Structure formats: C-alpha cells, structure tokens
Amino acid sequence: MLRLRNDAVRWREIDREVVAIDLDSSMYLSTNESGVLLWRRLADGTTRAELVEELVRTFGIDPVRAEADVAGFLDELEARNLLERE
C-alpha cells in the first residue's frame, strides 16, 4: 500500500489542481489533472496497480502509458521522500 506522508506534505485541491508544500524543503508542488487523481488516491492509500487502473478508466489511455505515467509520478514523490509504504 502506498500513501502520502502526512507529516511531510500539506496540500489542497484548488480549481482541478493540487497545490502542495513539501515541509522538509519548503518547496511548492503542483499537479495536472491526472496528477490530482493520483494524489487523491495516494492521500487515502492505494496500490500502484490501482493507480494505473484509475488512469486507464478515467482517461482512456493505454495501460502501458498509464504504467509509465504512474511510475514517473511515484518516482518524483519518492525522490522527495513524500511516500510511505504500508
């Protein structure tokens, strides 16, 4: 299970965009529409497979592309130490 680290980030959804602050680095982060979808799921806790499935279902994209998009998104969050695995 993957989840955002609540102790590491504060965020709000504003006008179909997530606006977040990385509390460790004080960096501002934002996402596009697909990122909002992934972010919401990560806030509640989810799996990589569920994230891929959600992109395929919502945006009608190819599963291979969805997997690549999810991998890139998760890599970025992991590099910033914003994810935890349960």
Summary of the structure (lengths in Angstrom):
residues: 86
radius of gyration: 12.3
end to end distance: 5.1
largest distance: 35.6
contacts: 242
relative contact order: 0.22
helix: 48%
strand: 27%
